[in-house]
Amino acid sequence: MKIKEFFNLVLGVVKDWHVIVTLVVMLFVMWAANFIITYKKKPRKGKKGKKAAPAPAPKPAEEKTEEKKEEEASE
């Protein structure tokens, strides 16, 4: 078999619609399998409106003692 005849045979096989459809289907199957293997779910985002409000900061101890002293003095 000469090289020219070989290339004509290969070109005839590649142009056949059976080969083209099979190639397209196999590429789709490989893409789908790769997608399924590497698929990761994104974490759910919580609702923004239901966050608890931060507690108010407690007053320093020195202010409380001064307030008590003022209350005692005014009585």
VENCORGI-V219051 format. One line per field, one symbol per residue. ss: DSSP state (2 for helix, 1 for strand, 0 for the rest). psi: psi as a letter, one per 40 degrees, with the letter a starting at -180 (. if undefined). A space follows every 50 residues. Layout:
ss = ???
psi = ???
//
This chain:
ss = 00222222222222202222222222222222222222000000000222 0000000000222222222222220
psi = hiddddddddddddehdddddddddddddddddddddehhiiiihihdef iiiiiihiiiddddddddddddde.
//
